[in-house]
Each structure stands twice: as structure tokens, then as C-alpha cells.
Amino acid sequence: MFKKGQKVKIHGKFIVKTIGDEFVELDPYLQGGLPSAEKFEKQGFTEVTESGQVKDFDGFAVGDFFALDGTFSVVRSNEIFCKLMAGNQMVSVPIHKVLEVE
């Protein structure tokens, strides 16, 4: 688990699974075969700057793709998920996609 305020990096690409009142849940997205790669290119993706501000952001929608670049501060975490702030939105990512920054 990660501690509140700890700096982390996120690796991989994600797809928005659910949008809740408190946070947006992101699931890993694996670009495997041709059909999944075509779907990824069709939907596009939005990146987050190193400071955590979203750029070219048009809102979260289920099925959107995101790459989270840069360093983020942990809001809270448990054995399964880590919640962090991406711009003004709290997002939840699987703990195995989180890397500690030293």
C-alpha cells in the first residue's frame, strides 16, 4: 500500500470502467490484437501533464482511454486500488500499475 501524499508514477494505458460520485475507476487496457488496436485508435486517448493537469480533456466517459504521464500524489490506497488526483478528478487505478517515485 502507498501512503497519503506519497509520489507515484502510473504505467500503462487505461479505459474508464465506471464513473462514480467520488472517483473515476480506470482499468488497464492491453493493446493486443488488431481489433483492440483499432478500437483504441478510434476512441483516442488523453494525456495528463507532469504537473497532474489534464490537457485536451473533454470529460470522462465510460469507454474513454487515458495515459497518465507524470508524477501524482496518492490520496489513499489499499491492497487492490490506489486513488490519486489527475487534475481536479480523483481516479482509481489497480495497485499493480503504480510505481513508487524515490
GIRANOR-V51171 format. One line per field, one symbol per residue. ss: DSSP state (H for helix, E for strand, - for the rest). burial: + if it has 24 or more other ideal C-beta (glycine too) atoms within 12 Angstrom, else -. Layout:
# GIRANOR-V51171
ss = ???
burial = ???
This chain:
# GIRANOR-V51171
ss = ------EEEE--EEEEEEE----EEEEEE----HHHHHHHHHH-EEEE-----E----------EEEE--EEEEEEE---EEEEEE--EEEEEEHHHEEE--
burial = -+-----+++-++++++-----+++++++----------+----++-+---+-+-----+---++++++++++++-+---+++++++-++++++--++----
